[in-house]
Structure formats: structure tokens, C-alpha cells
Amino acid sequence: MKFQLCSVLVLAALRSIYACPHNTHASDIDVRALEQEAIARRHSISPPRNKTAIINVRIFDGYKLLDPGTVIIDGDMIGHPDDEYDIDIIVDAQGRVLIPGLMDSHLHVMNLTSLKQLSSYGITTAFNMACFSYPQCDAVRDQTGLTSIYTAGLPAIGPGSDHARQHNLSSSQTINNVSQAQEWVSWAFNNGSDYMKITAEGNGPNQETQNAIVQDVHSAGKKSMTHASFLQYYSQAITSKTDGIQHTVSDAPMTHSMIQQLLANHQFVTPTMIVFNLTLDNPTALIALQGSSNTNQSYPIVQQNVRAMHEAGVPIIAGTDSIGVNPPFNLPFGITLHWELEKFVEVGFTPAEALRSATLLPAMLHDVPDRGIIAPGKRADLILLNSNPLDNITNTRDIAKVWIGGIEYSDVAPFS
């Protein structure tokens, strides 16, 4: 299989609901320059060696705020709070709130500028939901002091589907039948994929093929993620027993049996409410995307379905489908995750539940157990907030300091 960067049309930001991933329109020279910039930075930044004590700080433990105490940052890890010897830096939090670094479980990031934007908003880990250029994706990994990136590879896309058409994929870049499933999965995990991405859509992989891909992914000890946003294809994703479903049903209420099957299968959902909120009420956009604005999709349906899944106990984690700024339709990196948490609260999450959806839960569900909670031995991904997010979830944007792997990121975004 050969990969190529695909052109993104003017309405790329809106395609996220239907046909993510999105890739920047760039010449091969531009792409190589971005890769070299990222690689050069990786080799120029030293790992942290300082020992920092954050004192008089209220720690969010995943459920509540603790009484003021001390957090030790020892290199890139959280140390024991009693280990207050040989401290290099003391930060007096004066009763402010410390939360784990946030995780965006669905976006499309390809360069250092995007990582810096994420870092400025306290997004310390991000899950890239597709990659058309493995060298480019690999270049943004392991960037000391910036957002950690995990990535899928080329998704399993069916020929003649919206994804295939919009990204101009050749036949070698699409999966045509179930007999290709094992080879497709093997190729992905031998070329840098952390997890598998499947697209459930019209002319996408059929049920048999989706089932086979998921089984082969699980046999490899990995996880699968499935894009689906219409009731028919959501049902396929549930039946396949994929680990995580990306987006939520936007064209009809989910049935009780679908939600119960999600629970029985131990599946989780990354609903990306913010992308639906920003796009579904735009007839011009829908005509450009679908050829017609005559659709059953609506944001109230999205809200209804996320609320129903949450009330039933389906694990829900925060993701944005961010691609950056593409005027006039923008899905900027970083701030959109904070907006997503606000959308969760609007459909019934408590602020603590919303915070868990971007910290502890994705750490568990994406198998990155070294982060997501503030505890000795965990990675020192931390956000110091000026105000209490349990009082108002918008306070996650009131950022005083950010540490990523023990390194303070100095250019934090202003509260807005």
C-alpha cells in the first residue's frame, strides 16, 4: 500500500463528522520541512532534571478536591509528597486547584504548531485518529515538553465510500473484502499504528469485514476504533465489538437495545459533541458535504443520544475531531476540548464526571496507565487552575501553569 497526503477542500473542518481524517494541503517539500523541524526539536530538548514542589495546592483525585497539600515533580514523574529534599523550584499554589493534564481522544494533528496550541490549553496527551503519512506522524511523537501523541494509521476505508471519494484514495488504499482484513491489520501495526481505525459508512467495510478486522486487532493485542455517525452504521460498529466508537448517532434516537449492547460489549464512546454543535445547523455546509440540506441530523438528537448513553453508564470520553483553523469553519486545537467538557455538563455530566472523561477514563480505556491521575509514580502531566472546575466546568480554561512530562510549558492560553 502506498500513502499520500490528501488535499483538503474548503469545507474540510466540516467533513470531520462524515469523513475524518483531515490532512493539510501541502507540497512534499513543505511536509519534509515540517518533519525535519519536528525531528530537530526532538533531538535538541533535554529531559527534565529539576525537582519541583507545588505547595498549598488542592488536588483533584478524579472524584473530589483534597485538602491543600504538596505535589512533588521529580524529573518527568510525580514523586512522593514527603520527599521534600533537594527541591530546586517551589511553587506556592495558594489554595489553587491542580488537575491531571487533559487528554483529547479524537483529533487530527500533524505538526509542532498544533502541538504547541494543544499544550497551551493543558492538553498533555492526544489520540490522532488517522495518519496518511507515517513519517510525518512519527515526527511529532516523543516531543519532550509538548503534548504526547498516539496515532492510528490509514483507516480501513471501503471503496466508493465518502472517505475514499473525499480523500481521493486509490484501490490499494481501501479494503475491498474480508479476505484482506488480516493483511490490513498486520500492515498497520507494523508501520507505527498504536490502534486500528475503521470507518463504518455507506460503501464502507461490511459487517463481516468489520468483525474480522476487530478480531484480528484483538488477536494482535491491540484496540480498534470505529468511525460512525448514522444509526445504521453505529449498529454495525456495536455488532463488530470494536473497542471505541468515534462520534455519536446524529440522525435518529438510539434504541434501548443498542445502548444495552454497548454495555454488554464493554465498548466506550468518544461522541465529539463539539463538532456536531459547530456544524449541523449550517445548511450551506450540509449542502456542500452531502449535496442536500434535507437531512434528519440535528444537534438535539446528538444531545439526546449522549445523555441516554451517559445515564445508562456507557463509558464516554472527551474528543473533539479538531483539525485547526480553516476559515470560515474552525475547529481549533486545545480550546475545543474545554468546549467539549462544557457540552458534557449540558447533557447531565457533573463537572467531576466531565473531568474524568478527559483524564482518568481515557488513560484506562486507551491503555496509557502512567497518566490521568495525580499520584506518585505517574507521569507529571499537570494543570494548575486559578479557579475551581467543580464549581463551574468553564474554569478548566482558567489556567495558571501547565507541566508536560515535568517540564513547565510557559506560553499558557489566557482565560477566555
C-alpha positions, 0 to 999 in steps of 0.5 A, a space after each residue: 500500500 502506498 500513502 499520500 497526503 490528501 488535499 483538503 477542500 474548503 469545507 474540510 473542518 466540516 467533513 470531520 463528522 462524515 469523513 475524518 481524517 483531515 490532512 493539510 494541503 501541502 507540497 512534499 517539500 513543505 511536509 519534509 520541512 515540517 518533519 525535519 523541524 519536528 525531528 530537530 526539536 526532538 533531538 535538541 530538548 533535554 529531559 527534565 532534571 529539576 525537582 519541583 514542589 507545588 505547595 498549598 495546592 488542592 488536588 483533584 483525585 478524579 472524584 473530589 478536591 483534597 485538602 491543600 497539600 504538596 505535589 512533588 515533580 521529580 524529573 518527568 514523574 510525580 514523586 512522593 509528597 514527603 520527599 521534600 529534599 533537594 527541591 530546586 523550584 517551589 511553587 506556592 499554589 495558594 489554595 489553587 486547584 491542580 488537575 491531571 493534564 487533559 487528554 483529547 481522544 479524537 483529533 487530527 494533528 500533524 505538526 509542532 504548531 498544533 502541538 504547541 496550541 494543544 499544550 497551551 490549553 493543558 492538553 498533555 496527551 492526544 489520540 490522532 485518529 488517522 495518519 496518511 503519512 507515517 513519517 510525518 506522524 512519527 515526527 511529532 511523537 516523543 516531543 519532550 515538553 509538548 503534548 504526547 501523541 498516539 496515532 492510528 494509521 490509514 483507516 480501513 476505508 471501503 471503496 466508493 465510500 465518502 472517505 475514499 471519494 473525499 480523500 481521493 484514495 486509490 484501490 490499494 488504499 481501501 479494503 475491498 473484502 474480508 479476505 484482506 482484513 488480516 493483511 490490513 491489520 498486520 500492515 498497520 501495526 507494523 508501520 507505527 499504528 498504536 490502534 486500528 481505525 475503521 470507518 463504518 459508512 455507506 460503501 464502507 467495510 461490511 459487517 463481516 469485514 468489520 468483525 474480522 478486522 476487530 478480531 484480528 486487532 484483538 488477536 494482535 493485542 491491540 484496540 480498534 476504533 470505529 468511525 460512525 455517525 448514522 444509526 445504521 452504521 453505529 449498529 454495525 460498529 456495536 455488532 463488530 465489538 470494536 473497542 471505541 466508537 468515534 462520534 455519536 448517532 446524529 440522525 435518529 434516537 438510539 434504541 434501548 437495545 443498542 445502548 444495552 449492547 454497548 454495555 454488554 460489549 464493554 465498548 466506550 464512546 468518544 461522541 465529539 459533541 463539539 463538532 456536531 454543535 459547530 456544524 449541523 445547523 449550517 445548511 450551506 455546509 450540509 449542502 456542500 458535504 452531502 449535496 442536500 440540506 434535507 437531512 434528519 441530523 440535528 444537534 438535539 438528537 446528538 444531545 439526546 443520544 449522549 445523555 441516554 448513553 451517559 445515564 445508562 453508564 456507557 463509558 464516554 470520553 472527551 474528543 473533539 475531531 479538531 483539525 485547526 483553523 480553516 476559515 470560515 469553519 474552525 475547529 481549533 486545537 486545545 480550546 475545543 476540548 474545554 468546549 467539549 467538557 462544557 457540552 458534557 455538563 449540558 447533557 447531565 455530566 457533573 463537572 467531576 464526571 466531565 473531568 474524568 472523561 478527559 483524564 482518568 477514563 481515557 488513560 484506562 480505556 486507551 491503555 496509557 496507565 502512567 497518566 490521568 491521575 495525580 499520584 506518585 509514580 505517574 507521569 507529571 502531566 499537570 494543570 494548575 487552575 486559578 479557579 475551581 472546575 467543580 464549581 463551574 466546568 468553564 474554569 478548566 480554561 482558567 489556567 495558571 501553569 501547565 507541566 508536560 512530562 515535568 517540564 513547565 510549558 510557559 506560553 499558557 492560553 489566557 482565560 477566555 
